[in-house]
Structures are given as structure tokens and as C-alpha cells.
């Protein structure tokens, strides 16, 4: 009997083809929008493997709906805050993610948001497109310098490190805050560790978030944190939306507590907090940090590799709970 895989969204064909070539039966939920919870619980029934996105909450309810034959869940993301990893491990279900392959694309995206926000690119684009531009003017759309400024990185993992390299190329001073020191980054990139979050925020001209979403990092940036930032500072988030208290950010942007923000992720995606979309001092992107053809194909390949290996009883390099293979 063919093993069955449910894929919760249309993905790059290379991943789907790899699963088909391995002899697996594929059920792909069509289109770009996620299935409803009711539809999801129905479609996972009887599956041996699931390929999920961040929009799919993988909990006891879903695992029960899938049934006891479920062996592996491949998450099409580097983060896995949508998955109850403990519940999966208790049931002997392997869980994988897609680390490494989206590092460069996401770091590029963070740097792009930083530059676009600093130089008010979207405001200029709208001015030109709407026919309101009347020519060069000395005080028109004045932004803030990037070169020579201080960037504070919160979370010095793969993506934080890659962003630090880019910032150094722009002549920026880089500070970082992390649960533990990253001596490699300090040695290779001459970045400086700051053990207190508020100290980093108060010293930085730009702040970029690169932490996973955990109970500890939920609303890591709230009213108190925004208040200690420079009034000229820019906040960038390409990590997870709920790391920022979005309504507190709206108020900080409205009242010029900080100068601007560039966001690729949101607290209640795809919804935005009231007033955010109306602000001119925020650059908004639709969660496209890893959205290059090469990166998304690499993510699909990693997911397919994990599923095929797990169904054979083998441990893939990107399995998060490899202990299930030794239990």
C-alpha cells in the first residue's frame, strides 16, 4: 500500500516530483491560501506524512485526526512555532524544518527593508506613480544615513550573522544581543556583544530581529522597549510577527517614539493591527523573506528529503526530534 503525503499548499514542483519519484501518493491542497481548519483535519486523515506551512497548527487535535500511521511532519520553514514538538515526539512522529537554505535570502531581505525604510523608497515610489512629483527639492523625502550607523541585531543565529556581514559592508557598527555569546561572530566580524536588551536598544540606530518565536520572545519588543530606543531609530522584523507588540509599535510610530519600521511579518498574519497600514513611516512586505525561486526550491527539496528518509526509518539531517528514531 502506497504511503500517503498531504501537502498543505501548492509548492515548487521539484519537491513534489521527488516525493512522487519515491513512490509516494501525493495530495496537494491547491492554491496559495491555506485550508480551513475543518478541511485540514479532514485531509490529513490516513496520511503517513504531512508537509505543512506556518499557517497550519499542528497539535494533538490534528495528530489525532491524522491517525496512528503518521510518521513524519516536514515544516516548510526554518521556524516551527506552529508545531507542538512534544506532542509529536510522544507519538513517535519525526518533525523536520528547513534550516540553512533560506539564510542568505532572508538576510538580503532584512537589509533591503533596512535600506528602503531608511531612504523612504516606498514613499518616493508612490509620489512618482501618483503623478505628484514636481521635481528635485532639497528637503524632499529626507531619510536617515545607513553608512557609519549602529545596527543592533537581536538573535545572532545564521540569519543574524549573515545580516551582520552585510551591515559591515555598509560600514556599520554592529552590536548584538543573544542568549549566549557568539565568539565566532565577534572574532570574524568584529561585532560587539551587549548582554542587556535595553542597552542594545538605546545604543542602536537600527534594530533587526532574528530570534525564534518562543514564550520568552513573545512581545519581546513592547512599549517599554520602544520607549528606550532612539527617536531617530528604525526597527526591522523578518523573524516572527508576535515578537513585537504590534499595537504598541503603531503607537510608537504615530507619536514619533521611533522614526520608522520595516516589517515582513505581523502579529496576526495576514491581518494588521489597526492603523498600521495607514502609516507612512513603515515599510510593509507580505512575509517574503525567503521568497526567491532558488530558496523556495531548496526548502521543498529539504522537506521531501526528510519525508522520504523518515518513511524509510532513517534520520534526515534536518529532523528536529531525532530521538524518535531511537525510541
HELIX and SHEET records of a PDB file:
HELIX    1   1 UNK A   13  UNK A   21  1                                   9    
HELIX    2   2 UNK A   37  UNK A   43  1                                   7    
HELIX    3   3 UNK A   60  UNK A   66  1                                   7    
HELIX    4   4 UNK A   85  UNK A   90  1                                   6    
HELIX    5   5 UNK A  103  UNK A  118  1                                  16    
HELIX    6   6 UNK A  121  UNK A  129  1                                   9    
HELIX    7   7 UNK A  158  UNK A  169  1                                  12    
HELIX    8   8 UNK A  183  UNK A  189  1                                   7    
HELIX    9   9 UNK A  197  UNK A  203  1                                   7    
HELIX   10  10 UNK A  223  UNK A  228  1                                   6    
HELIX   11  11 UNK A  241  UNK A  243  5                                   3    
HELIX   12  12 UNK A  246  UNK A  254  1                                   9    
HELIX   13  13 UNK A  293  UNK A  311  1                                  19    
HELIX   14  14 UNK A  322  UNK A  325  5                                   4    
SHEET    1   A 5 UNK A  25  UNK A  28  0                                        
SHEET    2   A 5 UNK A   4  UNK A   7  1                                        
SHEET    3   A 5 UNK A  49  UNK A  52  1                                        
SHEET    4   A 5 UNK A  72  UNK A  75  1                                        
SHEET    5   A 5 UNK A  94  UNK A  96  1                                        
SHEET    1   B 7 UNK A 192  UNK A 193  0                                        
SHEET    2   B 7 UNK A 173  UNK A 177  1                                        
SHEET    3   B 7 UNK A 150  UNK A 154  1                                        
SHEET    4   B 7 UNK A 206  UNK A 209  1                                        
SHEET    5   B 7 UNK A 234  UNK A 237  1                                        
SHEET    6   B 7 UNK A 260  UNK A 263  1                                        
SHEET    7   B 7 UNK A 282  UNK A 284  1                                        
END                                                                             
